[in-house]
Amino acid sequence: MLALAVNLRLFLALLSGYLAQTRRWIRWLSVIFLLPWAVPSVPTIFSFRWMLNSEWGMLNGLL
């Protein structure tokens, strides 16, 4: 398992050098690679906005 992870990271590092070029499709491909990293933060942001809402938030109700 460790060998697979190391080889995968090496492949992604080599791929990142190729993705640094300025072609249009490469930019979209890099966006696709970043989506799994960025998507989990969206529900977190919404839940904090819900908890800290000044009118009807959960934290406001507890206080």
N, C-alpha and C positions, 0 to 999 in steps of 0.2 A: 504494500500500500504506500509506503514511504517513497519507494522508487517511482511509482506512478505520479505521486504528487510533485516530486522534484522535477521529473521530466515534463509534466504539464506546466509547471511554473517557468521552466526554461523555454518551452515552446511559446508561451504567452509573452515572455520577455523579448524573444526574437520577433514575434509578431508585432509587438508594440513599435519596434523600429520601423517596420514596414508601414504601420498605420500612421506614422508621423508625417507622411507625405501629404500634399495638399490637393489630392483628387477628391471630387465630390462624393463618390460612393464610399470612399474610405472614411470620410467624416460620418456618414450614416452608419457604417459598420461599427465605428467606435461608439456611437450612441447606443447601438444595440448591445454592445459589450458592457456599457455602463448602466443600463437599465436594471439588471438584477441587483446591483449595488444600491441604486437610488430609490427604487420602489418601496422597500420596507420603511423608509423614513416618512412617507406620506401618511400612513395611518397613525404613526406616532405623533406627527404634527397635529393632525386632526383631533386626536384624543387629548392632547395637552390644551388645545384651544377650547375643547369642550369642558375640560375640568376647570380651566381658569377663566371662563367667561364671567364677566362682572354682573350680569343680570340673572342668569339661570344656571350657572356652572355648579358642578358638584362640590368644589371646594368652597364656594360662596355659600352653598346650602349647609355645609358642615359648620362653617364659622357662625 
